[in-house]
Amino acid sequence: MSSSSTRLPTPEGPGSISGAPNLPAGFTDTFTSRYIDTSGLRQHAVIGGDGPPLLLVHGWPENWYAWRRLMPGLARDFEVIAVDQRGIGLSDKPEGGYDTGTLARDLVALMDALGHQRFAMVGHDTGMPIGYALAADHPERLDRLAVAEAVLPCVAPSPPLFVPAQLNNRLWHLAFNRLEEVNEQLVKGREDIYFGWQFATKAARKLPGYAVRYYVHTLASIPGALRGSFGWYRALDTTIGQNEQRKTRRLALPVLAIGGSASGGEGVGNTMRLAADDVQSLVIPGCGHWVAEEAPEEMLAALTAFLTPYRDQGRGGRPQAAVSLR
């Protein structure tokens, strides 16, 4: 890690490990919350484990905590870096820079600061288009990419405006989140209604109440968090323009695409095949949108198998670190 990051304060309160409820047993023995200064942006990440670096990028409206049930198992084989995206959690929340090109550069800067020139990445929801941007714009940095539960704007066809009610329930937030100011005005003070509805309606296996309350609390209590949560969507025009250029060059790295059978399903793999040549896909039965929380065992098994060549190359035969999975 860069020396500058060691002089920063320890993250505390909502959004940090110390403020996170119901973490797996032994979690804080392995993982720590850290601030890392990168090119004018202070980023928050939860880091721990032993092995080659593995970057985890959450989706909307979550933060690093989305990965908590996978992190101890992954830390057996990897140095796990679960970051809060720009605008989310305890990372800085500037007014701009939420297009996927800038968000990918944020992550490259983060890994530079941590001393990692090459790494693997897992991205869920908005983390999937960010992972695509990173793989396309910085192909020398990524060894493997796993993605889940999203589409790639401009790469995959956009759905029509008028769709069946069930699909509309899954997609209407895309247009709402792009609005300027009025969405914040409507949601502020009603975060539990808006975000609670999103978590409830997109899950096939209900998320625990403590997790939903934690996400809602961080969005409602951290200054700028509500505005930051809409930043990715408000930058979609810029991202679409970038993807027009990206889709002219196909990805060559191995990709794993994961969908829940009650949500993205085969569509995740089909989307990635529009952009990449080496795509494996997995549909998790009985799972909704929140795959890392609804189906952690299935997702951990899939990631472990997919990342094994990267792990073995990076470890060079070193023994695995013992980490509790409880």
Summary of the structure (lengths in Angstrom):
residues: 326
radius of gyration: 18.2
end to end distance: 28.4
largest distance: 54.9
contacts: 1143
relative contact order: 0.16
helix: 43%
strand: 17%
